[in-house]
């Protein structure tokens, strides 16, 4: 329960920061880290499919993890948060930065 509450607090704070710091629509940079697994990477890429996202991936030094940087134009802070929630709910073991 606390984790859920913390997550909602985080998104509320993020929404305020985004609303205060950018004119929307704006380009937003998502960063995720996943265990190196083609399936997980494809899941994240699919979530951002058809949005014109520029996605770059980089494996960690030992190859155990892969970071994804996703540069995409979003309509507003709500859409940014919707995508975060979608990735977290669908991709097991993902870390969002």
N, C-alpha and C positions, 0 to 999 in steps of 0.2 A: 504493500500500500504506500509506504513512504517513497519508494522508488518512482511510483506513478506520480505522486504529488510533486516530487523533485523535478521530474521530467516536464510536467505541466508548467511549473515555475520557470524552468529553463526556457521553454517555448514562449511563454508570456514575455519574459525579459528580452529574448531574441527579437520578437515581433516589434517591441517598442524601440529597440536599438535600430533595427532595419528601417522602421518608419521614420526615425529621426535622422538617419545618416544618408539616405539615398532618395533620389527622385525616381519614382516607379512609373513604368516598367524599367528595370535595370538588370545589368549583368551580375550574376551572383556566382561565387566560386564555392562549390561543395568540396569537402575533402573527406574521404573515407579510407579506412584500412580494413582489409579482410585477410583471413588466412588464404594463402595462394591456392586457389581452386577455381578452375575455369568456369564452373557452374555458378559460383557466387559472383564472380566478376561479370558474367553474362547477365545475371539477374539484375545487377545494378545498372548495367548498360541498357537493358530493356526498359527499366523504369524511366530512363531519360530519353528513350527513343522518340523520334518524331518531334523533338523540341529544338532541334538545331544545336544540341549540346556538343561542345568540344571536350572529348574525354581523353585524358592521358593517364597511363598506368606506369608504375615503377615498382619493381620487386625490391624487397629489402636485401641487404648485403648477403644474408644466408639463404635467401629465396623462400623463406617460410611465410612471409607476408607480402601483400601487394597493396600499394597505395593508389587510390584513384582520385584525380583532380578533375572536377567536372565544371566547366565554364558554360553557363547557360543564361539566357535572358528570361527573367521571370516577371510575371505581371505585377505582383505585389508581395508583401511579407507573408501573407496567408499562404500563397502558393509555394513559397520557399519552405515553410513549415510542413505543409502537406507532403512535399517530396521527402523531407527528412523522416517523417513518420512512416511513409510508405517503405522506404529503404529499411528502416529499423524493424518494421513488422514483418518484412518478407525475407530478409537476408540474415541468416543465423551467423552469429559471431562477428558482425560488423561493428566497427568503432567509428563514430562520426566525430570529426574535429571542427 
